[in-house]
């Protein structure tokens, strides 16, 4: 219940305050969000399978975001930021859809 409450409070604060993202951070934010979503869906899958560990979730969440940001940073430094960003989105997107499919199979048996 606490995570759901935190999510609701965060969304409401985001809508009310309407924060602006600094220009230098804008290329990294979408990738960080996708990396965080990957960790969250992985945690949901692990929870349904009965193997959830909060330490693993926190480490996965932080490492996904940091590694994804580093890949985008490296791509920007090399002048191929869009290509590496696309690669990160594809890989993490595949993982997200894989986790969602496992959650669906677990919940619906299909």
ZIJOZI-V207994 format. One record per residue. RES is the residue in one small letter. SS is DSSP state (H for helix, E for strand, L for the rest). PHI is phi in degrees with one decimal (* if undefined). D_LAST is the distance of its C-alpha to the last C-alpha in whole Angstrom. Layout:
RES/SS/PHI/D_LAST, RES/SS/PHI/D_LAST
//
This chain:
x/L/*/27, x/H/-64.0/30, x/H/-61.6/28, x/H/-65.6/26, x/H/-61.7/30, x/H/-61.6/31, x/H/-63.8/29, x/H/-62.8/30, x/H/-61.8/34, x/H/-63.4/33, x/H/-65.5/32, x/H/-63.3/35, x/H/-61.4/37, x/H/-62.5/36, x/H/-73.1/36, x/H/-75.8/40, x/H/-77.5/41, x/L/52.4/40, x/L/-68.6/41, x/L/-103.7/42, x/L/-88.8/41, x/L/-60.6/44, x/H/-57.3/44, x/H/-69.7/44, x/H/-93.7/40, x/H/-59.0/39, x/H/-68.5/37, x/H/-92.9/36, x/H/-62.4/34, x/H/-61.8/31, x/H/-68.1/30, x/H/-64.9/31, x/H/-65.4/28, x/H/-65.8/26, x/H/-64.1/26, x/H/-66.5/26, x/H/-62.3/23, x/H/-59.3/22, x/H/-64.5/23, x/H/-66.7/22, x/H/-67.5/18, x/H/-64.4/19, x/H/-67.7/20, x/H/-62.5/17, x/H/-63.0/15, x/H/-62.5/18, x/H/-64.5/18, x/H/-65.9/15, x/H/-84.8/16, x/L/77.7/19, x/L/-120.8/21, x/L/-67.0/22, x/L/-135.3/26, x/H/-65.3/28, x/H/-65.0/30, x/H/-62.8/28, x/H/-62.4/26, x/H/-62.3/30, x/H/-64.7/31, x/H/-63.2/28, x/H/-58.1/28, x/H/-66.5/32, x/H/-67.4/32, x/H/-59.2/29, x/H/-65.2/31, x/H/-66.5/34, x/H/-64.3/33, x/H/-61.9/32, x/H/-64.9/35, x/H/-65.6/37, x/H/-64.1/36, x/H/-66.0/36, x/H/-60.2/40, x/H/-61.1/41, x/H/-61.4/39, x/H/-65.4/42, x/H/-67.8/45, x/H/-86.3/44, x/L/85.5/44, x/L/-124.4/40, x/H/-59.3/39, x/H/-65.5/36, x/H/-67.3/35, x/H/-70.1/34, x/H/-62.5/33, x/H/-61.7/31, x/H/-61.0/30, x/H/-63.6/29, x/H/-62.6/27, x/H/-64.7/25, x/H/-63.7/24, x/H/-68.7/23, x/H/-62.7/21, x/H/-61.8/19, x/H/-65.5/19, x/H/-62.3/18, x/H/-65.1/15, x/H/-64.5/14, x/H/-66.4/14, x/H/-63.9/12, x/H/-63.9/9, x/H/-66.3/9, x/H/-64.8/10, x/H/-60.2/7, x/H/-61.2/5, x/H/-67.6/8, x/H/-77.7/8, x/H/-106.0/5, x/L/67.8/4, x/L/-130.1/0
//
